[in-house]
């Protein structure tokens, strides 16, 4: 690795750790992500986002009926949001099997399952989880696409009181529970949001309207809605709940946008305030690197895994996958430039390590090992894991020759020898996590970070500071290796 990059990485790592400690304190339990029924067809992803300031919780359900695409695509936009105030519970894909089939239902209509008996199917299991989440919320939105366009009066078969499209539905206009002293003006809430949504709609034919289903009334046109999520939320949990319906026939982008305007409107009503732009400071972590050797079919090498190649092979990193999508690069130690070695071909003449980075942070490594000298593998590339050993070794270059030496051993040098600490060999712990400090040597004079890997120690040039030598005799120096600020190793340099 070249000097510039090495010190940049170190500084950034320090800053990064400080930032991440600070963020742990300031934004404790800011978000959580839970997978229910993992590995089953009906996997259920639940995202909970907590704002920096406490407040109300708005729950958003998308995809409860898989053929209503706009709803889950809109809900999905909120899974990674950051909030300044209040909370969101986002279930973008409540009915994943039905989404995959693009069908309204698989066994039963999931949005009719919130009352009544356990049918022993996956819909019942999912609804059980949704009910628990609704109980934790102060308001519920269920995102749909409706056929036709809702109108208070009959205007035609596709535009009448029985249609759903372009409306915000509530099970009643006004809800009151006298015993608990709860009064909810659902109509006023919906109209408030509708006003905001309609600002973005140019054709008044497609304006949203409030759609009161009067679901509890005996003369309701929508008895079936008594099994819906909103009905459960309002009558069991006593919280405002709305179905947001965009018209199926509109272009997808318009529908998704309308849902987003509606969600934003309800967030505003509930005092759930987003952070714009949101911040995301999770620790960058490499998942895998995709690499090609001598123009081979690409192979996937996971973080801390080792790829066996032959000396002289041409290696090209094609892509890297980490828990971030942007700001990614790779640095192949000993070859390439100070910056990004991605998508460039290099002849590899020494075993080495490829450091993956997110911006200036090292976020993972893979290793290029050589086949033993007499084995020349040409056809297949093999990937293996790093050994689970805490044993630390040093990879040095002395006068151009590579030497591997044990931790706590002595290395004899003559004045005039040229030494480079190439890297650590550290089992299954990423070498980037360590700091290797040659006491009395400053690798980077502009900013002494304490990290001395990759720098030339030219002993002919008097680069060692006598006061750091043992007994200040300028004969014995040492290198200290630390991990998370704890000393874990030493190497002694004797002249
Ligand atoms: Zn629906």
Boltz pocket constraint, residues with backbone or C-beta under 6 A from the ligand:
constraints:
  - pocket:
      binder: B
      contacts: [[A, 65], [A, 68], [A, 143], [A, 144], [A, 145]]
      max_distance: 6.0
